[in-house]
Amino acid sequence: MKLERILVATDFSDFARTAVDQAAAAARGADAELVVVYAFDATPTSSYAVADQGATSAAIDEWLADERARRQKALAGLEQELVDSGVRARAVFAEGFADDVIIEQSEAVNASLVVLGSHGRTGVSRWLLGSVAEHVTRRSAVPVLIARGSAGPFRKLLVPTDFTPFARRALDAAIAIAAPDAALDVVHFWQDPLTSPIYFEAPPTPETVAVTVSEAIEASVRERGDALIAELGALDGNRTASFDCRPDTARHGIEEALGAGEYDLVVMGSHGRRGLKRFFLGSVAETILRHATCSVLIAHSEP
């Protein structure tokens, strides 16, 4: 995967600023074009506050015109700031609902990656993404990065794998967005079938059998993992990739790995299938997307 064009959405909030900074860092590293999109909602619902104050239709139109001009000026200023910082950037001002505009513009400019900020607030140990981020993540045919944490670039990446084509696409996306000196930790989580209720109503009792099977599974997984790393070959720059396997469920294993706070990005493949113009992310991706405090990149299957 090559990052040729990155689309980042902004609403000029602090969350969006994180997304813009991470997208800019990725664009510099990949020498990619950065397209900054602002969606201006001029539907009647956006002017309810003015209408509630008894404003006339003409006054509402004037308010919308002023808001439109103010946002266009802010967007032009952001574009110039990025250009001055050495990024090949251009801005797009479009009218419509944010999730629709982002998807439409992503397809129109043939984006390789979409970057969004998360407006979620922590509570009950979870992040609430907000409807725009969630809708775009589900609908986008290209990888989507939900930006959290530092401005980037990404130097420590967790890349869970189950050796499927979905996971391989996620690994390719991780390599593409990683900093030149990044370390990619590719990890497979596995469960012992002899102790998992998925396979048996009651686990076998002979301890030697369980140990033998566990060792065989781990050896097989490590062999596949080493082959995957060898297949990658030498990475550009000083990027490195290593493989590890751990006996755990994918969800718990990923959450535990992220809990130490050493990763600034987790990259996951989505096993979802398209239907009704959207992807189904799958439970593990959905959970990590909501709970992770670092940035999360979701790579869908090929459309």
Buried (B, 14 or more C-beta within 10 A) or exposed (E): BEBBBBBBBBBBEEBBBBBBBBBBBBBBBBEBBBBBBBBBBBEEEBBEEBBEEEBEEEBBBEBBEEBBEEBBEBBEEBBEEBBEEEBBBEBBBBEBBBBBBBBBBBEEBEBBBBBBBBBBEEEEEEBBBBEBBBBBBBBBBBBBBBBBBBBBBBBBBBBBBBEEEBBBBBBBBBBBBBBEEBBBBBBBBBBBBBBEEEEEEEBEEEEEEBEEBBEEBBEEBBEEBEEBBEEBEEBEEEBBBEBEBBBBBBBEBBBEBBEEEEBBBBBBBBBBEBEEEBBBBBEBBBBBBBBBEBBBBBBBBEE
